[in-house]
Amino acid sequence: MKRQHFTLAIIAILSCTIADAQPSSTHKRRTPGTDSGRGFVTDMPMVHDPVMAEDQGTYLMFSTGRGIQVAESNDRKTWTVWRRTPLMDSIPAWTHDSVPGFKDHVWAPDIIRYRDRWWLSYSCSTFGKNTSAIGLLSTDRLMPLSAEGENRMQWRDEGPIVCSQRGRDNWNAIDSNFIIDEKGEPWLCFGSFWDGIQLVRLDSTLHIAQPSNQRTIARRKTGGGENPIEAPFIFRHDGYYYLFVSWDYCCRGMESSYKVAVGRSRSIEGPYLDKEGKDMAAGGGSLVIEGDKKTFEAMGHSAAYHFQGKDFFICHGYSIEYGGQSILVEREIQWEEGWPRLEL
């Protein structure tokens, strides 16, 4: 794909959306991009923690940023990055009560269509702490776009799905992902460090079903010390649930060490086993993709989708060419003996 360079103006706009998630780094000078009137058009958007949705032939990409960063595309090759109004132009007051120190830098959204409504989860936290919350918004439609490019989605605050508290919980309520099982029942997986990746069943309002059956389904380490695993995403394919997770460290620019691993299960509840048969809850996982040290220093926080008859994997990669800035990565998934294979 031909790479279209950004102006210094778009660097300033997009860098501020991920400033709290990633340290600033030295940028190369870029030639002018295209200003569409409602946003900047590029084939290489700078994003962190991307997820996607398709509605009426248009793709929308949501990612970490102040009020959540949004971009749109008709082909997933050229993207218009919204600049005028964030998706969350008003942050719910309950988030500040639940997470002291949280302001408006919203992390790691996920989006799903369920029961004729769009539902978007998002994370409220402060770096390195597990006093966190996963909030929920809903809307009856994403499209059509307004000519002005303003926030035309009418999102309804649905309150928190789950909250974690330092000193009370040994898990972190961020990095959420919705999954609908083979019976049509909704689930949520989430988690970062602490005791790893959590799974819990939801009710029809996409809040935690009672009684709660929350459990840990993946860890990086089983002993003491840090547990560098986060950003789960479960994708159904050919009778299996595939659990993608990110290992190691994000948000450090050229010092990042992110990589993606996977396991699979016949049941949504696990156990998720890697290629060698090791349970991900006991530290298992098979490597899917990592930085090649030529184009990307590291890659992670992934999602997977079935678009136009094919399966696709997306994540953000820390670009060597652009000094460690995180940009969108998309690869078609090739399946080999029941396991996903990705080309760098």
C-alpha atoms as one frame of an Amber mdcrd trajectory, in Angstrom:
protein
   0.000   0.000   0.000   1.322   3.429  -0.872   1.877   5.502   2.267   0.517
   9.031   2.312   2.396  11.285   4.741   0.789  13.585   7.296   1.162  17.301
   7.820   2.618  18.568  11.069  -0.903  19.713  11.912  -2.314  16.199  11.913
   0.655  15.036  13.956  -0.282  17.575  16.617  -3.960  16.653  16.536  -3.519
  12.903  16.646  -0.541  12.871  18.984  -2.549  14.690  21.627  -5.205  11.958
  21.522  -2.712   9.301  22.543  -0.344  11.408  24.607  -1.420   9.863  27.892
  -1.095   6.347  26.499   2.267   6.701  24.778   5.304   8.895  25.413   6.084
  11.455  22.742   8.919  10.698  20.340  10.820  12.367  17.524   8.723  12.717
  14.366   9.826  12.850  10.775   8.624  15.786   8.713   5.664  14.797   6.561
   4.321  16.196   3.332   0.782  17.618   3.212  -2.204  15.335   3.547  -5.766
  16.070   2.502  -8.226  18.083   4.594 -11.724  16.834   3.783 -13.476  19.606
   5.702 -14.518  17.303   8.534 -11.196  15.579   9.087  -7.843  14.554   7.711
  -7.702  11.859   5.048  -4.869   9.348   5.256  -4.098   5.741   4.444  -2.047
   5.342   7.625  -3.994   6.622  10.633  -2.186   7.019  13.930  -4.273   5.011
  16.379  -3.999   3.180  19.672  -6.181   0.157  20.565  -8.318   0.134  17.360
 -11.652  -1.624  16.906 -14.022  -1.477  13.945 -17.675  -1.650  12.971 -19.362
  -1.740   9.568 -22.700  -0.036   8.948 -24.401   0.612   5.612 -21.196   0.086
   3.664 -19.062   2.403   5.786 -16.416   1.285   8.255 -15.932   3.163  11.498
 -12.820   2.779  13.604 -12.815   3.683  17.290  -9.636   3.991  19.342  -8.061
   5.402  22.482  -8.105   9.196  22.727  -9.746  12.142  24.421 -13.439  11.336
  24.213 -12.560   8.378  21.932 -10.939   8.902  18.534 -13.081   8.077  15.475
 -12.207   7.537  11.815 -14.332   6.449   8.841 -13.616   4.648   5.582 -15.395
   3.063   2.637 -12.611   0.565   1.915 -10.441   0.291   5.079  -7.529   1.663
   3.033  -8.143   5.405   3.116  -9.424   6.839   6.390 -10.920  10.184   7.358
  -9.961  10.964  10.936 -12.638  13.051  12.651 -11.319  16.243  14.165 -14.225
  18.408  15.266 -16.116  16.568  17.997 -15.041  13.466  19.930 -17.504  10.616
  20.231 -17.856  11.358  23.949 -18.191  15.122  23.970 -19.518  14.833  27.520
 -17.866  12.416  29.963 -20.386  10.826  32.401 -19.972  12.165  35.927 -19.978
   8.680  37.459 -16.607   7.932  35.829 -14.860  10.595  37.914 -16.443   9.269
  41.113 -15.420   5.686  40.306 -11.901   6.483  39.095 -10.168   9.339  40.939
  -7.801  11.161  38.613  -9.611  10.142  35.426 -10.505  13.079  33.178 -11.322
  12.572  29.510  -8.615  10.351  28.001 -10.726   7.277  27.246  -8.995   3.942
  26.614  -9.602   0.819  24.598 -13.191   0.914  23.284 -15.053  -2.048  21.820
 -18.262  -2.046  19.796 -20.896  -4.642  18.934 -24.317  -4.859  17.299 -26.714
  -6.696  19.625 -30.510  -6.810  19.655 -30.879  -4.092  16.997 -28.709  -1.638
  18.881 -25.049  -0.620  18.865 -23.205  -0.963  22.169 -19.810   0.581  22.889
 -17.686  -0.163  25.935 -14.780   2.006  27.061 -12.153   2.063  29.796 -11.581
   4.711  32.468  -8.329   4.428  34.384  -5.014   6.028  35.216  -1.728   4.517
  34.103  -0.370   1.716  36.278  -3.344   1.505  38.666  -6.234  -0.944  38.850
  -8.850   1.429  40.245 -10.662   1.373  36.932 -14.057   1.116  35.288 -15.548
  -0.169  32.049 -18.411   2.031  30.921 -21.154   1.415  28.373 -22.854   3.571
  25.739 -25.579   2.635  23.277 -27.149   4.064  20.142 -29.750   2.900  17.651
 -27.642   3.758  14.602 -24.145   4.710  13.500 -24.931   5.929   9.998 -25.608
   7.978   7.941 -22.894  10.576   8.395 -23.701  14.249   8.654 -22.237  16.510
   5.987 -20.584  18.623   8.681 -18.801  15.681  10.269 -19.963  16.601  13.749
 -20.857  13.936  16.294 -24.255  12.953  14.932 -24.495   9.702  16.904 -26.916
   9.953  19.785 -25.185   7.906  22.450 -26.957   7.001  25.667 -24.992   6.558
  28.876 -25.671   3.043  30.197 -23.462   3.428  33.268 -20.653   1.065  34.303
 -20.441  -2.602  33.362 -17.763  -3.473  35.894 -15.404  -1.587  38.224 -12.211
  -2.659  39.966 -10.697  -1.131  43.069  -7.151  -1.071  44.331  -6.743  -3.112
  47.502 -10.014  -4.956  46.877  -9.625  -6.627  43.489  -6.677  -8.491  41.998
  -7.783  -7.693  38.446  -8.115  -4.561  36.320 -11.377  -3.416  34.702  -9.999
  -2.161  31.368  -9.522  -3.476  27.801 -12.989  -4.927  27.312 -14.284  -7.080
  24.457 -17.817  -8.294  23.780 -18.469 -11.780  22.425 -21.779 -13.469  21.592
 -21.705 -17.244  22.086 -23.278 -19.927  19.897 -26.520 -19.641  21.904 -26.770
 -15.899  21.326 -25.753 -15.047  24.902 -23.406 -12.080  25.511 -20.118 -12.252
  27.415 -17.374  -9.803  28.291 -13.661 -10.500  28.488 -11.308  -7.878  29.866
  -8.191  -7.358  31.930  -4.668  -6.028  32.132  -1.786  -7.319  34.304  -2.721
  -8.244  37.920  -4.398 -11.683  37.710  -4.765 -11.515  33.936  -7.700 -11.868
  31.556 -11.205 -12.125  33.007 -14.402 -13.548  31.488 -17.917 -12.890  32.741
 -21.408 -13.540  31.409 -23.637 -10.538  30.656 -27.406 -10.098  30.696 -29.562
  -8.700  27.876 -28.640  -5.119  28.866 -24.918  -5.976  28.540 -24.335  -5.644
  32.262 -22.989  -8.450  34.428 -25.481 -11.276  34.828 -26.338 -12.377  38.333
 -25.062 -14.422  39.943 -21.666 -13.433  38.556 -19.402 -16.198  37.265 -16.280
 -14.125  36.628 -13.115 -16.163  36.146  -9.514 -15.827  34.971  -8.988 -17.414
  31.538  -5.439 -16.285  30.692  -2.258 -15.314  32.518   1.270 -14.626  31.334
   2.954 -15.822  34.509   1.670 -18.039  37.279   4.172 -17.075  39.980   4.887
 -13.750  41.663   5.917 -10.528  39.983   4.369  -8.759  37.022   1.864 -10.449
  34.747   2.265  -8.608  31.394  -0.881  -9.703  29.584  -3.838  -7.570  28.473
  -6.144  -6.521  25.628  -8.159  -9.731  25.042 -10.275 -10.291  21.947 -12.331
 -13.450  21.305 -13.139 -14.392  17.695 -15.355 -17.307  16.620 -14.205 -19.437
  13.692 -15.136 -22.925  12.529 -16.474 -24.168  15.851 -13.744 -22.645  18.020
 -13.392 -19.527  20.113  -9.964 -17.955  19.587  -8.619 -15.823  22.415  -6.096
 -13.227  21.247  -4.107 -11.455  23.971  -1.242  -8.971  24.034   1.923  -9.875
  25.897   4.547  -7.569  27.372   4.603  -3.769  27.270   2.810  -1.106  25.244
   2.926   2.671  25.232   6.706   3.140  25.240   7.245   4.142  21.619  10.456
   2.531  20.340  10.889   0.854  23.719   7.587  -1.031  23.397   7.718  -4.844
  23.383   4.075  -5.726  22.582   3.269  -8.985  20.785   0.078 -11.025  20.257
  -0.536 -14.630  21.314  -3.559 -16.910  20.870  -5.261 -19.989  22.250  -8.557
 -21.661  21.389 -11.473 -23.476  22.998 -14.633 -25.243  21.916 -16.424 -23.501
  24.800 -16.674 -19.771  25.424 -15.756 -20.493  29.046 -12.521 -22.253  28.127
 -10.080 -23.670  28.822  -8.174 -21.874  26.064  -5.275 -24.046  24.930  -2.306
 -23.125  22.757  -0.832 -25.240  19.935   1.067 -27.335  22.471  -2.048 -27.954
  24.533  -1.066 -25.651  27.397  -3.867 -23.770  29.155  -3.590 -19.984  28.764
  -4.738 -19.677  32.391  -1.480 -21.409  33.295   0.712 -19.210  31.110   0.093
 -20.808  27.712  -0.276 -19.046  24.380   1.040 -19.379  20.821   2.690 -16.354
  19.246   0.726 -14.812  16.358   2.566 -11.603  15.508   5.298  -9.357  16.878
   7.510  -6.540  15.658   9.878  -7.428  12.826  12.370  -4.720  13.924  12.343
  -3.400  10.335   8.921  -1.784   9.932   7.505  -2.213  13.427   9.276  -2.332
  16.742   6.285  -4.021  18.384   2.632  -4.800  17.633  -0.397  -5.439  19.832
  -3.874  -4.695  21.191  -5.646  -6.633  18.474  -9.133  -7.316  17.147 -10.462
  -9.685  14.464 -13.411  -9.410  12.065 -15.179 -11.172   9.203 -15.572  -8.613
   6.394 -16.725  -9.357   2.844 -16.193 -13.092   3.128 -12.712 -12.906   4.642
 -11.242 -12.801   8.135  -9.092  -9.828   9.122  -6.828  -9.034  12.047  -6.113
  -5.469  13.162  -3.871  -3.984  15.837  -1.599  -1.020  16.353   2.073  -1.197
  15.519   4.899   0.996  16.798   6.344   2.326  13.560  10.128   2.487  13.243
   9.847   4.920  10.310   7.826   7.328  12.451   9.878   7.138  15.614   7.658
   4.743  17.556   4.267   6.319  16.829   1.448   3.761  16.853  -0.321   3.283
  13.525  -3.045   0.994  12.215  -2.023  -2.490  11.075  -4.430  -4.752   9.142
  -3.687  -8.263   7.896  -5.856 -10.949   6.332  -5.972 -14.078   8.480  -4.818
 -17.282   6.810  -5.952 -20.430   8.601  -3.525 -23.360   8.784  -4.634 -26.560
  10.530  -7.124 -24.563  12.583  -4.726 -21.822  13.663  -4.434 -18.198  12.463
  -1.340 -17.197  10.483  -0.443 -13.595   9.720   2.094 -12.135   7.346   4.181
  -9.231   8.600
